[in-house]
Amino acid sequence: MENIPHIVVSRREEDELRGLRGWILVYGRRKTGKTFLLKRVFTQSNYFMVTRSGSVAAWDENGFSHVNPEEAVRRIGNLLRDGRVVLLDEFQRLPDKYWDSIAANHPNGRLVASGSSLSIVRRVFERKSPLLGLFSPFKVDLISYSDAVLSLSKICSSLRNALLWGLIVRDPWVIPMVSFEKDVFSEIRNKIQYFVASAPGLVGEVFEEEERMLTRVYDAVIRIVGGGIWMPAEISGVLTANNLISGGLPTVTGLLERLTCMGILEKIPLWKTRGSRNYFKHRSPLLSLVYYLDQKLNISESPRVKIDEGIILSVLGRELQFSLGEMLAEYLGGVRSYMILPGGKGDVDIVILDSKGRAPMIGYEVKIGEISESEARRSIELIHSQGIPRAGLISLSEKPPRVSGSHEELGPEELASITRKLRRGA
């Protein structure tokens, strides 16, 4: 792969971490940028990483070395008692038997532990844990869409490109792999094999040891959702037909909730939609795109398959409405929601509910391209016909036209302005 210069996205989490005191437990899905973020915040720190083999890679004032866990814990204790800052990465791999030795150093120094599994938080904060009460938990999610767009707007050739690339860059691991001066559609086509190969590893060590037998089932759920099936009942039908589960809908509900807690999937509340209360999808826009393309085109088995720009445009358009909905919900102080109309009559791309998630505040139609006056009128009428009091239009290409009944028109400049306001208010 060519040598590609990359950007550093300025994240709001940097300020949040700097504001925390004492020991911190940072957790989240693999490859959300935890280590990079911590090294940017805690510049004068000593770094230790527990490897998959059980040894510990250590970087301190004496340089780099590989040591056994006993020696690593001894060094960490010495540094903490000396008032130093220690980053302990992949903390979930450190056997529990060393936790008492770690705890004995509290409150000396500053220990920042980082883990890539859901279970690490529960284990640290369970009643019998020697570390209970010693750490402040801090979750690192994907890069916020507004932070990604704000940074990209400074280097991309247009705000439209920044708004599209912002969807991809929410996964920071992809940044060194892509060229932002290029068209997002051609870059995805050219790099899709790398993305498909990387996707399964991002689930990483989120499963507890006793649950490893369920990995195949979780993988199946991830792929089914990636293929566009979002209703728990339909997911249950597919899994049952393939003899992967026997518990029916309750089992699937549990799997979906767990994958949501892991940060792999997310559930978006549905407003006035028959058949389900939540819409399940991949949390990551990039993984949503990758799994969809792989499910539809079998890219992992057909490396030379041609990918039409239209299918990429379709998926990015869907992901755009969800990321924009998340951003606008934060900006307006509401709850992001989505509405699917009965009988295949379409949807309302974004519905922002009030802070309690009960009543709609405003609905939006979202398009990557331009919105004509006739399209604008139809969209505004549709939104109002569903009992939504305010209606708005969003286009990444230009500011939409104002038509009767429209309360807000957001083009690239207006969206970029919102990202700046959110960052100033963070």
C-alpha positions in Angstrom: 0.0 0.0 0.0 1.2 3.5 -0.8 2.7 5.7 1.9 -0.4 7.8 2.9 -0.1 10.9 5.1 -2.9 10.9 7.7 -4.6 13.4 10.0 -5.0 13.5 13.7 -8.7 14.0 14.6 -9.0 16.2 17.6 -11.4 14.4 20.0 -13.5 15.9 22.8 -12.5 12.9 25.0 -9.0 14.5 25.3 -10.5 17.3 27.4 -12.7 14.9 29.4 -9.8 12.7 30.3 -7.6 15.7 31.3 -10.4 16.7 33.7 -10.5 13.4 35.5 -8.4 12.8 38.7 -7.0 9.6 40.3 -6.9 6.2 38.7 -8.9 5.6 35.5 -10.2 2.5 33.8 -10.6 3.2 30.0 -12.6 0.6 28.1 -14.3 0.1 24.7 -14.3 -1.9 21.5 -11.0 -2.7 19.9 -9.5 -0.1 17.5 -11.5 2.9 18.7 -8.2 4.8 19.3 -7.9 4.2 23.1 -4.1 3.8 23.2 -3.5 6.7 20.8 -5.8 8.9 22.8 -4.2 8.1 26.1 -0.7 8.7 24.8 -1.8 12.1 23.5 -3.3 13.1 26.9 -0.7 11.5 29.2 2.5 12.5 27.5 4.8 12.0 30.5 3.8 8.4 31.2 5.3 5.0 31.4 3.6 2.5 29.0 3.0 -1.2 29.6 1.0 -3.6 27.4 0.0 -7.1 28.3 0.5 -9.3 25.2 -1.6 -12.2 24.0 1.1 -14.6 25.1 0.9 -13.3 28.7 4.2 -11.4 28.8 4.3 -7.6 29.2 5.9 -5.2 26.8 7.3 -2.3 28.8 8.4 1.2 27.8 9.8 3.3 30.6 12.8 5.6 31.2 15.1 2.6 30.8 13.8 1.9 27.2 11.9 -1.1 25.9 11.8 -4.6 27.3 9.7 -7.8 27.5 9.1 -8.9 31.1 6.9 -11.5 32.9 3.8 -10.2 34.7 5.5 -10.4 38.2 8.3 -8.1 37.1 5.9 -5.8 35.3 3.7 -5.5 38.4 6.8 -4.8 40.5 7.9 -2.0 38.1 4.5 -0.5 38.0 4.3 -0.4 41.8 7.7 1.3 42.0 6.6 3.9 39.5 3.3 4.6 41.2 5.0 4.9 44.6 7.3 7.4 43.0 4.3 9.5 41.9 4.5 8.6 38.2 1.9 8.1 35.6 1.5 4.6 34.3 -0.5 3.4 31.2 -1.4 -0.3 31.5 -2.8 -1.4 28.1 -4.9 -4.5 27.4 -5.5 -4.8 31.1 -8.1 -7.6 30.6 -5.2 -9.9 29.8 -3.5 -9.5 33.2 -4.5 -12.4 35.5 -6.7 -11.5 38.4 -4.1 -12.9 40.9 -2.0 -9.8 40.3 -4.9 -7.4 41.2 -4.1 -7.3 44.9 -0.6 -6.2 44.2 -1.8 -3.5 41.9 -4.4 -2.3 44.4 -1.8 -2.1 47.2 -0.3 1.0 45.4 -3.5 3.1 45.6 -3.7 6.1 45.8 0.0 6.6 44.8 0.8 7.9 41.3 -1.7 7.8 38.5 -2.7 4.4 37.0 -4.6 4.5 33.7 -5.7 1.0 32.8 -7.1 0.3 29.3 -9.2 -2.8 28.3 -10.9 -4.1 25.1 -13.5 -6.3 26.6 -16.9 -5.7 28.1 -16.2 -8.1 31.0 -13.3 -6.1 32.3 -15.6 -3.4 33.7 -17.8 -5.8 35.5 -14.8 -7.8 36.9 -13.1 -4.6 38.2 -16.3 -3.3 39.8 -17.8 -6.5 41.2 -18.3 -6.7 45.0 -15.3 -9.0 45.7 -12.8 -7.2 43.4 -9.7 -5.8 45.2 -9.9 -2.9 42.7 -13.4 -1.9 43.6 -13.6 1.8 44.2 -10.1 2.5 43.0 -10.9 3.4 39.3 -13.1 5.9 37.6 -14.6 4.2 34.4 -14.3 6.0 31.1 -15.7 4.5 27.9 -14.1 5.3 24.5 -16.5 5.0 21.7 -16.1 5.7 18.0 -15.0 9.2 17.1 -18.0 11.5 17.3 -19.2 12.4 13.8 -19.0 16.1 14.6 -15.3 15.8 15.7 -14.5 13.8 12.6 -16.1 16.4 10.3 -14.6 19.3 12.1 -11.0 18.0 11.6 -11.6 16.8 8.0 -13.1 20.2 7.0 -9.6 21.6 7.4 -8.0 19.3 4.8 -10.7 18.0 2.4 -11.3 19.7 -0.9 -15.0 20.5 0.0 -17.3 20.3 3.0 -19.3 17.7 1.1 -16.2 15.4 1.0 -15.5 16.2 4.7 -19.1 15.2 5.6 -18.8 11.9 3.7 -15.3 11.1 4.9 -16.5 11.8 8.4 -18.6 8.7 8.3 -15.6 6.5 7.5 -13.2 8.3 9.9 -15.4 7.6 12.9 -13.3 4.3 13.0 -9.8 5.8 13.6 -8.0 2.6 12.6 -8.8 3.3 9.0 -7.1 6.8 8.9 -3.6 5.6 7.8 -5.2 3.4 5.1 -7.0 6.1 3.0 -6.2 9.2 1.0 -8.6 12.0 1.9 -7.8 14.0 -1.3 -9.4 11.2 -3.3 -13.1 10.5 -3.8 -14.6 8.5 -1.0 -16.4 6.1 -3.4 -13.3 5.2 -5.4 -11.2 4.8 -2.2 -13.7 2.4 -0.7 -13.7 0.4 -4.0 -9.9 0.3 -4.0 -9.5 -0.5 -0.3 -12.5 -2.8 0.3 -10.4 -5.9 0.6 -8.3 -4.4 3.4 -11.5 -3.4 5.2 -13.2 -6.8 4.8 -10.0 -8.5 6.1 -9.8 -6.2 9.1 -13.5 -6.2 10.2 -13.7 -9.6 12.1 -10.7 -8.8 14.3 -12.4 -5.7 15.7 -14.7 -7.9 17.8 -11.4 -8.9 19.5 -11.5 -10.0 23.1 -15.0 -8.8 23.9 -16.1 -12.3 24.9 -15.5 -13.8 28.3 -13.5 -17.0 28.3 -16.5 -19.2 29.1 -18.4 -17.6 26.2 -16.0 -18.4 23.4 -18.2 -21.2 22.2 -20.8 -18.5 21.3 -18.4 -16.7 19.0 -19.9 -18.3 15.9 -23.4 -17.2 17.0 -22.3 -13.7 17.7 -20.5 -13.6 14.3 -23.7 -14.8 12.6 -25.7 -12.0 14.3 -23.1 -9.4 13.2 -23.3 -10.6 9.6 -27.1 -10.8 9.5 -27.5 -7.3 10.8 -24.7 -6.2 8.4 -26.8 -7.6 5.6 -29.7 -5.3 6.4 -31.9 -7.5 8.6 -32.7 -5.4 11.7 -35.8 -6.9 13.4 -35.1 -9.3 16.2 -37.8 -11.6 15.1 -36.3 -11.9 11.6 -32.8 -12.4 13.0 -34.2 -15.1 15.2 -35.8 -16.8 12.2 -32.5 -16.9 10.3 -30.5 -18.2 13.3 -33.0 -20.9 14.1 -33.3 -22.1 10.5 -29.5 -22.5 10.5 -29.6 -24.4 13.8 -27.4 -21.8 15.5 -29.8 -21.2 18.4 -32.7 -23.0 20.0 -34.1 -20.3 22.4 -35.9 -18.3 19.8 -36.6 -14.5 20.2 -35.5 -14.2 23.9 -32.1 -15.6 23.0 -31.7 -13.2 20.1 -32.8 -10.3 22.2 -30.1 -11.1 24.7 -27.4 -11.5 22.0 -28.4 -8.1 20.5 -28.3 -6.4 23.8 -24.9 -7.8 24.6 -23.5 -6.8 21.2 -24.9 -3.3 21.8 -23.2 -3.1 25.2 -19.9 -4.2 23.5 -20.2 -1.2 21.1 -20.4 -3.5 18.1 -24.1 -2.8 17.4 -26.4 0.0 18.4 -30.2 0.3 18.8 -32.0 3.4 17.6 -35.5 4.0 19.0 -38.2 3.8 16.5 -41.1 6.3 16.6 -44.6 5.2 15.5 -43.2 2.2 13.7 -45.1 -1.1 13.6 -43.4 -4.4 14.5 -40.5 -3.2 16.7 -39.5 -0.6 19.2 -35.8 -0.4 18.1 -33.8 -0.5 14.9 -30.6 -2.5 15.3 -27.6 -1.7 13.2 -23.8 -1.6 13.3 -22.5 1.1 15.5 -19.7 1.8 13.0 -20.8 3.3 9.6 -17.7 1.7 8.1 -18.4 -1.8 9.4 -22.0 -1.4 8.4 -20.8 -0.7 4.8 -18.2 -3.4 4.8 -20.5 -6.2 6.1 -23.3 -5.1 3.8 -21.0 -5.3 0.7 -19.5 -8.6 1.8 -23.0 -10.1 2.5 -24.4 -8.9 -0.9 -21.3 -9.4 -3.1 -19.3 -12.0 -1.2 -16.2 -9.9 -1.4 -14.1 -12.1 1.0 -14.5 -15.0 -1.5 -14.5 -12.9 -4.7 -11.6 -10.4 -4.5 -12.0 -9.1 -8.0 -15.8 -8.4 -7.8 -16.8 -5.1 -9.3 -18.6 -2.7 -6.9 -21.0 -0.3 -8.4 -20.9 3.2 -6.9 -24.6 3.1 -6.5 -24.6 0.5 -3.8 -21.9 2.4 -1.8 -23.9 5.6 -2.2 -27.0 3.8 -0.9 -25.3 2.5 2.2 -23.5 5.8 2.9 -26.8 7.6 2.5 -28.4 5.4 5.2 -25.4 5.8 7.5 -25.4 9.5 7.0 -28.9 9.9 8.4 -28.0 8.0 11.5 -24.7 9.9 12.2 -26.4 13.2 11.4 -29.3 12.3 13.7 -26.8 11.6 16.5 -25.2 14.9 16.0 -28.4 16.9 15.8 -29.9 15.2 18.8 -26.9 16.4 20.8 -27.1 19.9 19.3 -30.8 20.2 20.0 -30.8 18.4 23.4 -33.1 15.6 22.2 -33.1 11.9 21.5 -32.3 10.5 18.0 -35.1 8.4 16.5 -36.1 6.9 13.2 -39.5 6.2 11.6 -40.3 3.5 9.1 -43.7 4.0 7.4 -46.1 1.0 6.9 -46.5 -0.7 3.6 -43.2 0.2 2.2 -44.2 3.9 1.9 -40.7 5.1 2.9 -39.4 6.6 6.1 -38.5 9.8 8.0 -34.7 9.8 8.0 -34.3 11.6 11.3 -36.8 12.2 14.1 -35.5 14.1 17.1 -37.6 13.4 20.1 -37.7 15.5 23.3 -35.2 14.9 26.0 -37.4 12.2 27.6 -37.8 10.4 24.2 -41.6 10.8 24.2 -42.7 13.5 21.8 -41.2 14.5 18.4 -39.5 17.9 18.1 -38.5 17.9 14.5 -38.1 15.5 11.5 -35.6 15.8 8.7 -35.2 14.5 5.2 -31.5 13.8 4.4 -29.9 13.6 0.9 -26.2 13.4 -0.2 -27.2 15.2 -3.4 -29.3 18.2 -4.1 -32.9 18.5 -3.1 -35.3 19.9 -5.7 -38.2 22.1 -4.8 -40.7 19.3 -5.7 -38.8 16.8 -3.5 -38.6 19.4 -0.7 -42.4 19.9 -0.8 -43.1 16.2 -0.8 -40.7 15.5 2.1 -42.0 18.4 4.3 -45.6 17.2 3.7 -44.7 13.7 4.6 -43.0 14.7 7.8 -45.9 16.9 8.9 -48.5 14.1 8.0 -46.9 11.9 10.6 -47.7 14.4 13.4 -44.2 15.9 13.6 -44.6 19.6 14.4 -41.4 20.9 12.7 -39.8 19.7 9.5 -36.3 20.3 8.0 -34.2 19.4 5.0 -30.6 18.4 4.9 -28.3 18.2 1.8 -24.5 17.6 1.6 -24.4 19.3 -1.8 -26.0 22.7 -1.2 -28.5 24.4 1.1 -31.9 23.0 0.3 -34.6 25.3 -1.0 -37.1 26.8 1.5 -40.6 25.7 0.9 -43.9 26.1 2.7 -44.0 24.2 6.0 -40.2 23.9 6.2 -38.6 25.1 9.5 -34.9 24.5 8.8 -32.7 24.0 5.8 -29.2 22.7 6.4 -26.5 22.6 3.8 -22.8 21.9 4.1 -22.0 25.3 5.6 -24.8 25.0 8.2 -23.7 21.5 9.2 -20.1 22.5 9.5 -21.2 25.4 11.7 -23.0 23.0 14.0 -19.8 20.9 14.4 -17.9 24.0 15.5 -20.6 25.0 18.0 -20.7 21.5 19.5 -16.9 21.5 20.0 -17.0 24.9 21.7 -19.7 23.7 24.0 -18.1 20.4 24.8 
